[in-house]
Amino acid sequence: MDEHIRIGDVAPRVQYLADGIRTGFTYPFPIFTAADLEVRLDDLLQPGGFTVLGAGHSEGGSVTFIAPPPARTRVTLRRNLVVARNSDFQENGVLRARTLNDELDYQVAALQEVKEEIGSALRLDPSEVGSITTLPVRAARSNKVLGFDSAGGVTVFNRDAGLLSLPFAGAVPRTVEDKLAERLSSRDFGAMGDGVTDDGPALQAAMNAAAASGKHLEITEGSFRTTMPLTLPGAAAGLTMRGAILYAGPGGRTALTLGDGGTVRNAAKLYQGLRVLRASISDWLDENDIGIVARNLDASLVELRQVEGFTIGLRTLGDGRGFEDTTLILGRIVNNGIGLDIRTASAGAWNTSVRYYGGHFAIGSTVNPGKDRYGVRLSAAPGAYVAHNRHLFHGPGFELQARDKPITGIPFLSEVSSRAVVANGIRMEGCSPFVARHTGGAQDHVYEVAWASQGYGIGIDYTPSATRVGSVVRALHQAAGHREAVRELISVPNIRAAAFRQSNTELGFERLACLSTNVSGAPTHLPHFTFAGLDQYVLSDRGLLLTGGRGIGFVVDARACKEFALAVDADNPRLIVQCFDASMALLTEASGPMVRASGMSMQWAETPRWWQGSADMTDADLTRLQVVRLADQVAYAIIGLARIGRDYEVRALRLACDPSQSPAVLWGLPDLPFGLREMKAEAVWDAPSIAAGGSAQVNVPLPGARPGDFVQASFSLATSGVVFLAQVGATDAVTVTAWNRSGAAVDLNPGTVRVRLVKS
């Protein structure tokens, strides 16, 4: 015997969203015949074009369409029984169980349909009784607004005077139109969000309405395709995006512009959930191809969820006025040639004091594989303001797919004179071996690299056009504590005490080379420019007064270390750097720019043959501390100070470098005999027999010895009764006298005479 149909507790309706491919759809409730199933596509009842299987089965069945319903079509399957009874039980007849079950099953199924219909109807709460719920007659309700009276009963209001109020104490009645206009939605203007319809005109109409009314615009869920660029004027209160804008318009345009340009300040704006995608990825050749441009924001909040496929993903722009004091929360910034462009468009604009949180800057491995890419760029239009200051980044991540490829993939690119750009917790995956590239006057940047998958030493790339150096890389993934320290190479903490008389007219200085702005002859190598002493130096009570034509400096071995920090205590001195190759031959301007400094430009000076600062080192101009960066071909360098514009006093100098380096500082060598207050020499001497009371003399060569220097002498063997005396008898030589003070002749064995000279 076949099992009888069972009517379970299953709603007699099911709905699907077609994908354009699927033809079969199941229904989980029982039907008695195929005619009991109602099939709708969207709102249209379908008379045919499908086959129904499973009638009479308790678990339901399926509907198979001849052709698949179009994508995004609603497919509704609903049981709809005919409510009628065309048979009767015979009096005193046999009451068969199957017949009775059929009748009862049909009734239960019909009641389920009634329950389902009532569930979607307006009805009173079970706790309420006695309310008037009958609609007024047709004539009374015609052209009226349906509402409720003070007792909660159904009533009508004039349509042009209808008021609504929230069901809370203190709520003020408002018109329907006023309530509906409270917040604008993209769908209020006909935008579909189906990814197919061109929603550009509808979106622009909504943005114009938001600006005209000063209201906040909401772009609802969905994919809103547009073939035209969109602009939300600054008069709008803000924008919230729950869906995405799919830009399919012409290239070389901005898909979405936020705010006004010119002198308008777009203050206290709120832009949330921004998501703009390009229908096809740009070739990155046209920098006018931009996802989002935010103009002249002040004290605003921007939340970017995603921007993808453009030459420039997001641009913040000071355009006639500034972009400042704003917070940006960054999400996915993917497959853009430049992820974030921080830019100014005019001389009267600025882009400063901005905070950035997060940001996933990534490039697909197959996206424009032969082209350079950058995460964040600081830039300016020709003639625009270039001092982009105080930009703070927190935890950005970069996956630029450039490692081991002949392309550039660098997180930060500064083309301007930016200062105090600080990036904390940077993540680098598949990037070039640089966290930043500086092509202009950027200085005082701090890049904290929390992780770099490459494991190499991360640095900053200074291009030939860069005019400033001195920014810092803190590589937390590689010896962070070591890099935080500072290695002092050499110091002269009291230059007055370090001075000595090189001769009756010349001064020298311990550890320092004396320099001249006009070296005579045809000097070509390092020893030709470094002097043990020169005239025209003037000592003051606290230091050294540099007068016309004079300088002082440290000589460093720069074959391995290229970056040095010079700190001075002086009255507005002038930085000078002289460069030499591995053979100590002079490197001139013809070899290209050899030196860059952190706080000023370095200019070639032909007569002294060195690079000198374009300005004095002063506290007021924040140029007192200078970092000097040498070109790769520089093997030796003189780093110091010279009198350029006026006399000034120098009291102390210190030179430091990265603690991972320990380059030699050169002085007192046979080929570089400067910077020595104390000198020594010796000579082998077989003295003749010395009569009682007599003496014998020998001259010991000592380059640098001058009459008036203090000298001492000794002999390497026992000399009972013989005293050794020394004096500088002539330049570069010490005369040693052996005086026999005993009462008998003394014949010394051959030995070594040693002399020690100290300049005072």
Buried (B, 14 or more C-beta within 10 A) or exposed (E): EEEEBEBEEBBBBBEBEBEEEBEEBBBEBBBBEBEBBBBBBEEEEBEEEBEBBBBEEBBBBBBEBEEBBEBEBEBBBBBBBEEEEEEEEEEEEEEEEEEEBBEEBBBEBBEBBEEBEEEEEEEEEEEEEEEEEEEBEEEEBEEBBEBEEEEEEBBBBEEEEBBBEEEEEEEEEBBBEEEEEEBBBBBBBEBBBEBEBBBBBBBBBBBBBBBEBEBBBBBBEBBBBBBBBBBBBBBBBBBBBBBBBBBBBEBEBBBBBBBBBEEBBBBEBEBBBBBBBBBEBBEBEBBEBBBBBBBBBBBBBBBBBBBBBBBBBBBBBBBBBBBBBBBBBBBBBBBBBBBBBBBBBBEBBBBBBBBBBBBBBBBBEEBBEEBBBBBBBBBBBEEBBBBBBBBBBBBBBBBBBBBEEEBBBBBBBBBBBBBBBBBBBBBBBBBBBBBBBBBBBBBBBBBBBBBBEBEBEBBBBBEEEBBBBBBBBBBBBBEEEEBEEEBEBBBBEBBBEBBBBBBEEBBBBBBBBBBBBEBEEEEEBBBBBBBBBBBBBEEEEEBBBBBEBBBBBBBBEBEEBBBBBBBBBBBBBBBBBBBBBEEBBBBBEEEEBBBBBBBBBBEBBEEBBBBBBBBBBEEEEEBBBBBBBBBEEBBBBBBBBBBBEEEBBBBBBBBBBBBEBEBBBBBBEEEBBBBBBEBEBBBEBEBEEBEEEBBBEBEBEBEBBBEEBEBBBBBBEEBEEBEBBBBBBEEEBBBBBBBBEEEEEBEBEEBEBBBBBEBE
